[in-house]
Amino acid sequence: MRVNTAKSMRLARQVKGRFGTWAAVRQASRVENGVYVVDPSAGGDRDSKDVAVPATA
């Protein structure tokens, strides 16, 4: 995903809204091939579909 596009900014707001802080997002994620991948079942209180998309570092 490219950075600073409407789609990436929308995803960033969803992910941060779910976890509260970027530190919590990093803690709940893993790095695969230089890309942060957020586990859809980790943390937060929203539906897992909100963060099922990989987010770039």
PyMOL commands that set and color helices and strands:
alter all, ss='L'
color gray80, all
select helices_A, chain A and resi 6-19+22-28+48-51
alter helices_A, ss='H'
color red, helices_A
select strands_A, chain A and resi 29-32+35-38+55-56
alter strands_A, ss='S'
color yellow, strands_A
deselect
rebuild
show_as cartoon
